[in-house]
Amino acid sequence: MLKIKDLGQPEEFWDYFERISSIPRCSRYEERIRSFIKDEAEKFGFETLVDKAGNLAVFIPAKSSQKEKCILQCHMDMVCEKNEAVIHDFSKDPLKLKIMDIDNEKWITADGTTLGADNGTGICYLLTIMKEIYKDTLKFSSLSLELLFTVREEYDMGGAKNIDKDLMDGKYLINLDSGRDGMITIGCTGGIGFIAKIKTKPISVDQIDEKVKPIKITLKGLIGGHSAGDINRGRAHAIKLLCQILWKLNNKFLIYISSINGGGAANAIPREANAILDIKEDQFSEINSTIIQFFTEIKKNYEGIEENMQILIDVVETHTEDTVFSDEVQPKLLNLLYVIPSGPISIHPKVRAYAFTSTNLGILKTKKDYIKLRMLHRSFSDYHNVNICEKVIVLLEMSDLEMTKRITGSYPPWTPNFNFRLLNLAKDTYKELFNKEARIIFIQGGLESTLLIHLNPEIEAIAMGPTTKDVHSPNERLHVKSVEKTWQFLANILKKLDSNI
């Protein structure tokens, strides 16, 4: 049983965190969480507005006539990922929260699913601000606030892309979606979303002349993670590894593939993937041994990283698939999936720990007569982002497969600016509170700040947040102690802004 009172301050934050964890909020399905936030705001007497895109704004006016506006922003949606064996319906089931100790530090996580700290922490900070202003325990005389809750960030940043421009009329913007305590974010990569649907020209299983048996190959137990912040950590990619194994099998044996599936989100590194295929009955033992041999070789390359990676080879007792990919399509498709890039493309020339350009094959799903792949390209450079997208398109066209393809959306990089008032004020605040310097960073992920700034180029923006790990995966966890520290930092930035108007 989660004990909120044991998790520290602010108490309101942890109360709200538990409450929103029972409210479904997968990306594109934010109706219930938006209603909850809106009802809370109006209960406290604050004006609200929902724009055409579904974004919610809460307005908290300054008490004096001399005023400046600060926009505090987070997104309402979360990445809904779970381990394959976990039974959980994100459309109705509450997250099962639990506390864990790592190196004598408390972390909060969810049992077998993503936690939603990305960006549930932002939601809870803004709800706490509302409540404390309502209770008069947090006071501002000259600073007016707009609390902005956006939709679809995890899908395509659709809320920020289509936001009512009037909602960006402010002097300052603080984004609460950057998960590192002690760091102030002032830049990020841009991104390009991409989808291709490749025709498989399926044939009936009954047309196979050989005596075959269906088997299922499952790759599981990988770490996964965020396709930006974790892309350069050397983690295994379930779809790519499975397709490598299938490619090798196809070049050695006669196999008939019915389906290949893996991944759950374009911005998450796939942790699990599976394929169903028919093989000749008398070759099962040899194929089984070959798969184990391939997997053993692969696993050696991830020693010290992927400790729980495993492969399962199961005989399917009854056919769950009644078609297989055509002979024309299968080898070409496997060639494509073997060579298509996924991971870091180039390293940042100044910050070697960052990928400068990357791409992620986040989803591969077999449908009735096509296979769908979804990718997300990222770069600190518009030029290189377009470049990797063009190269993938060329590769797809060279495959000689029949397909449709489209860019699903894009957003520009947020170029760092090291010299503006809000940043300097935030740096001073951090030093005064904690007697050390905050780290000023730019990140390999995408933040909505980059889109919001383009609507108001004069606005000064930073991003911040408590420490989270392994977001976009069921290993996602939130560092409990960093929640209070980030709250103190945020509240004191606002107080300093208020006193310096």
Secondary structure, 3 states (H helix, E strand, C coil): CCCHHHHCCCHHHHHHHHHHCCCCCECCCCHHHHHHHHHHHHHCCCEEEECCCCCEEEEECCCCCCCEEEEEEEECCECCCECCCCCCCCCCCCCCEEEEEECCEEEEEECCECCCHHHHHHHHHHHHHHHHHHCCCCCCCCEEEEEEEECCCCCCCHHHHCCCHHHHCCCEEEECCCCCCCEEEEEECEEEEEEEEEECCCEEHHHCCCCEEEEEEEEECCCCEECCCCCCCCCCCHHHHHHHHHHHHHCCCCEEEEEEEECCCCCEECCCEEEEEEEEHHHHHHHHHHHHHHHHHHHHCCCCCCCCCEEEEEECCCCCCCEECCCCCHHHHHHHHHHCCCEEEEECCCCCCCEEEEEEEEEEEECCCEEEEEEEEEECCHHHHHHHHHHHHHHHHHCCCCEEEEEEEEECCECCCCCCHHHHHHHHHHHHHHCCCCEEEEECCCCCHHHHHHHCCCCEEEECCCCEECCCCCCCEEEHHHHHHHHHHHHHHHHHHHHCC
